């Protein structure tokens, strides 16, 4: 990783263009109001707002995640010794020391420091830190944990966790969150069996379904993918969280909690692609993944359905290049889950594993990653910072963005009015028709009906952050 791979060679020199300040950005940052008072986007969510969800996350949840990471290293001490001898023990001590230092910096609101370990994205991160500095007034001093945008400092924390590990060879390939991700999968077994059984039964009859029946099944797998997004270990501070009940039995009961429902538009787009597709042509759907474990399986079920229903002919999955936000999917998680399913003693679960491995071998499913997904930039900067990734996304007929962090990056994690159109909040990010599938776990939500947000706030003050509500929010040609 000392030399960037060719696909990133263009990315590094251009990093100084990282998300240039939009009109009114600096002044907007000082404004506490949710709505913009002038042209340009509103202020970023930040821990400077005492009592906000961002503040509580930085104050409580982030240190808790770091403490759990330190504890994980402690518990693997004997494993490191068995594999690497004394060097393993020294590396464990070093990583713990670096993470303890990071926790102290965070809790005492120290300035954000540049990354030091040379990695493929180090220069981009350090240039982005300079950009954040440029947004501040002299009286603010340097970017800090409780001052700078929450999106930036939270991403920075996970990048510093990775830095602590890569600075500690020979344990520099250790995934500090793997244990938690695996546990989420094992604790969700009943739901996994129910889901795989449903999919395999459906595949037997899918050719015989009329258009209405096919649409109903499509809406079902979409909703399963939405509610699978509740299983987010970064929201729980790394506490155990899994899907223990059969989600399919709850879909009707959960419908009232879908605040924006653009599922019909998704059906129209994909069924139209299917009807107008010529013999050898491709309909490509991209899925920008969120969590591993149960949620990943719901996404794979959706992807399998898209192929077997012929609504799509090719699926691109995008994951993370490094362990990220506790439970986010890496290539290792992706391959591990499929392998676990394949070796299951349940025939339907095992069949899913076999089928999905086959999709990968034949190229119908392609797993991709890109360093941009673990940068702090909002997606409106992608065409500048990672033009190769933006160009790849432009080839999709539809892009699904799973989960809360993707939503925050789509909308810039700002204090938008609830009624601002989704298209506007994307700030020019329109590579292809796209849809956010997200349960709400941060204080940003756009595209609501007038009064809808205020009504929810009056009845449930925490509605934005509990994962109880969800959206299917589409942007594309009408």
N, C-alpha and C positions, 0 to 999 in steps of 0.2 A: 504493500500500500504506500510505500514511500514515493513511488511515481504513480501519478493518476492513470487509470486505464484510458485507452484512446477515446472512449465515449465521453470522458469528462475533460479531455484536454482543452476544449473550448470554454469549459465552464470556469476554470480557475482564473484566467486573465480577466474575465469579464465580471468577476465577483464584486469589483468596486462599484458596479451599477446596482448592487443589491438594494432592491426596493427603495428607489430614491424617494425622498420626502414628497408626499402629495401636497397640493396646495392646502394651506391652512393646518397642516399636520402639527407643527410645533405649538401653535396657539391652541389647537383643539386638545392637545395633551393636558393643557392646564385647566381645561374646562371640566367641571364635574357633571355637567348635564348629560342625559342620555342622548338627546337630539343635537345635531350640529347647529351651531349658532352662525355659521358662515359657510361659504362654499368649501367643498372638500369633505373628506370623511370625518366622522366623529372620533372622539378620543378612544384610545385602546383601553381595554379592561386592564386594571392594574391593582397590585396590592397596596398602592398608595391610598386607595379608598377603604379606610378602616371599616371592618364589619362586612365588606363585600365577600362574595364567594372566592374571588381571586385572593383577597387578603387572608381568609381562613385557610385556603389551600397552601399558600406559601408559609403561613405561620405554623400550621398543624400537620397537614397531610404530607408535604414534601419532606420535613424532617423525619416523619414516621417511616416513609419509604426508604430514606437513607439509613435509618436505624435497622430496618429489616435487611437491607443489602449487607450491612456490616455483620449482622447476625448470621446471614447465609454463608458469608466467607468463614466465620468462626466455625460453623457446623461442618464445613467441608475440609477442615484442617487436615484430618487424617487421610482423606482422599488425595489431597495435594502432596502429602508426604509420601504416600504409597507410589504415586505416579512420578514424582520429581525429587524425592529425598529432601535434604536440607534446603535446596533452592526453592522448592515448593513452599516450605514454611516461611522463608524470607519474603517470597513474593506475596503470600497471604498477609503478612505483617505490613508490607509496604502498601498494598491495596487498602487495607483497613485504615492505615494512617492517613492516606490521601482522602478517603471517604469521610473520615472523622473531621479532617480539616475543612472539607467542603461543607459538611453539616454546620460547623462552627461559623464559617463565612456567611452562610444563609441566615442562621439564627441571630447573628449580630449585625445583619444588614451591611456587610462589607461591600466595597465596590466589586463589580463583576470584573474578573481578571482575564486576560487573553489565554487561549489554549497554548500549551507549550509543546506537547508531543506531536511530532510531524506525522500527520495522517492525511488522507486524500482531501479532506474538507477543512483542514485547520486554517488555511489562509482565508477561506470564504467566511468562516465563523469570526475570525479576528477583524476582517473588514466590516462585517455586519455589526460588530461591537463598536467600531468607529462610527458607523452610521447612526447607531443608537445614541452615541455621545453627541453627535451633531444635532440631535433633536432637542437636547436639553439646554436650558438657560445656564448662565454662569453660576447663578445662585444654587442650582441643583447639584453641582459637582459632577461626579461620575455616575454612569449607570449602576443601579443597585437593585437588590432583590425586592425591596419594598417601594421602589420608585419607578422602575422601568416596566414596559408592557409585560403582563403576565405570560403571554404566549412565548415571548423571548426568554424570560428567566426560567420558565418551566422546561422548555426545550434545552436550554443551556445546562440545566441540572442533569438531565439524562445524558447529554453529551459529555459532561464532566465525569459522570459515573463510568462511561465507556473509557474515558481517558485514564481514569484510575486503574482500570483493568489492563489496558494495553501498555501502560507504563510498568506493569508488574509481570514480565515474563518469568517463568514459563507458563503462568496461568493466564496468559493474555488472550486466550480464545474462550475463556470461561463465560457462559451466559448466566449472569447473576440472578436472572428472573426465571430460568427454565423450570425449576422445581415448582414454582407457583403456577406456571402455564400448564404443566403436565398434570398437576393436581386438579386444576379446573376441569380438564378433560376427563380424568378418571371419576370425578365426583358427579359428572353429568351423564353417566352411562345409560341410565333408564331413558333419558330424553334422546340420546344418540340412537339407541335401538329403535325407539318409536319413529324417529325421523327417517332412518335408513329403511325401515320396514315400509313406511308410507311411500317413500320414493320408489322402491323396487316394485311394490304392488302397482303403483301408478304407471310405471314404465311398461308393464304388460299390456295396458289398455290404451296407452296414450294415442296410438294411431287411430283408434276408433272414436275418440272424443269429437263432438261437434265444436264449433267455434266458441259457443257460450261456455261449454264445460271446460274447454281448454283455458279460456280466460279466467274462470273461477279458480282453476288449479294454479295458474300464474299468480293471481292475487294472493293465494294462500302461501306460496313459497316466498313471495316478497315479504309478507307479514312475519313469517318465521324468521327471515333474515333480519328484519327490523328488531323484533323482540329478543333475538339472540344477542343484540348489541348491549343488552342490560349487563352482561357479564364482563365488567370492566374492572380489572384489578387495580388500576391507578386511581380510580374513584374511591375504592374501598381502602386506600392506603396500603394495598398489598395484602389485606385480610382475605381469607378464603371466600370465594364467591363462585357459585356454579348454578347450573340449571337442573334442578332435581325433579321438576314436574314436567309432564308431557305438554309442551307448549301448544300443540295443535288443538288440544281440547279447550284452550283459553282464547282462541283468536276472536271469536264473536264478542266475548266479554271485554276484550282489549280495544276493540274498534273505536269506542268513544274517546280513547286517549290519543288517537292520531289527530294532531292539530292541523296539519296541512297534508292533504291526501291527493297527490297527483298520480296515483296508480293507473287511472284510466288513460292518462296521456302516455305513460310508459307502454301500456298495451297497444294503443293506437300506433305508436312509433314502430314497435317491434313487429306487430302483425302486418303492418304495411310493408316493412322490409321483407318479410317472409313472402308476401303476395307478389311483390315486384321483383324478387331476386331471380336472376337468370341462373341457368344450370350450374355453371362452375364458379359463380361469384361468391364472395364472402360477406357474411354479416358478422362484424366483430363487436363484442361487448367487452369493455374493460371494467374490472372490479378493483378499486383501490381499497385494499384490505385494512381492517382495524385489528381486532383481538384474535389471538389464537384460541385453542380450546374449543368450547361449544360454539362460539360465534363463527369461527372459521368453518366448522362443519355445516352450519346453516348457509353460509356463503357458497360452499361447494355443492350443496343440495340445489341451491338456486342456479348455479352454473350448469349442473348436470341437466336440470329441467330445461334450461334454455336450449341446450343441444338436442335433447330427445324430443322436444316439441318443435324443433326446427325454427324457433324464433331467432336463434343465432347459430352460426357454424363454427365460430372460434371465440375462445375466451382468453383474455390476457389478465392475469392477476398481478397486482403490484404490492410488494411487501417492503419491509424495512431491511436496510443493509446491516444494522447493528441492533442489539437489544434496546427496546424503546418503550417508554411509558408503561413499564412493567409487563403488560400482556400483549403487546403488538406482535404481529406475525413476522418471523424471519424465514428464510429458505429452510433452515433446519426444522423449524416448527411445522412448516408446510409438509415437508417430506416425512417427518416423524408421525404426524397425524394420519396420513394416508397409510403408512406402514402399520400403525396400530390397528386401523380399521381392517386392513387386509388380513391380519393375523388374529382377528376376533373369532371367538368360538360361536358367535351368532351368525347364521348363514347370510342374513340380509346385510348386516354390517360389513361382513367380509366381502360380500359381492360388491358393495360400494367401493371398498378399497381396491379391489381388482379392476373394476370399471374405470376408476379415477386414475389409476396408474396407467391404464391403457390410453386414456385421453391424453396423458402427458407424453407417452411414447409416440403416439400418432401425430402429435403437434396440434391437436384440437384445443388443448389447454396449454398455456405457456405461462410460467412463473417468471416475473421480471423484478429487479429492484433497481433503485437509483438513489444516489446520495441526497438528492433534493428532498426526498420525503423525510429525512432526518436533519434538515436545516431549519432555522427559525422563521424563514420567510413565509409571508402569506402567498397564496397561489397566484395572485395577480402579478407577482414578480417573476413567475416561472418562465415566461417567454424571454425575459432578459437573462435570468440567472442560469436556466437550464433549457436552452432552446431545443436541444436534442430530445428531451423528454416531452416538451410541449408539442413538437412535431410528431412524436410517436402517438400522443393522445389524440391528435387531430385525425388519425386514421380510424378511430373508433366510430361506430354508428351510435353508441350510447356508452357513457361512463357512469358507473355507480361509485359514489364516494361513501364508504361505510364509516359511521361513527362520529364521535364528538370532536376529536382533534381535527379531523378533515373538515368538519363544518366550521370550526374556529378559523382554520386557515383559508377556507373558501371565502368567508365573510370578513377576514382581517381581524377577527376577535375584538370587535369594536362595540361601542354603546349605541348601536343603531336603534332607531325607533322600531317598535314591533311591526309597524305596517309598511316599512320600506320594502319595495319589491325585491325579491331574491336576486333578480337579474342585476339590479343596481348595486346591491351589496357585494356582488362578485367583482366589482371594480375592473371590468374589462377582461376577466378570465372566462373565455368562451371557446375552448379548443374544439368542442363537439357538444351535441346534446348531453346534458349531465343531470344526475339526480343524487341528492343527498339522502341517504337512509340512516337516520340518526335518532337515538333516544337522547333526550336533553340532559346534559350534565355540566353545563356552563351557562353563565348569564348573558348569552347572546342568542337571539332568535328574531328572524325577520319574516316578512311575507304573511303575517297574520291579518285577520279581518279587523276592522276598526272595533276597538273595545274588547277584543278577545283576550289580549294580554293583561289588560287592567282587571278584567273580570276574574281571571285565574289568580292574579296577585292578591285580590281581595279575599278569595276563598282558600287559596293555598300559597302562602308567601314563598315557599321553596320550590314551586312548580318547575322552575328553570333548571334545577340541579339534582333532582332525585332519580332521573332515569325512568320516571313513571310515564312521561309523555313522549311521543315520537312524531317524526315527520317523514313524508316522502315528498321532497321538494325538488321540482323539475325546472330546468332552464333549457330552452331550446326553441326552435321554430314552432309556431302554433300550428 
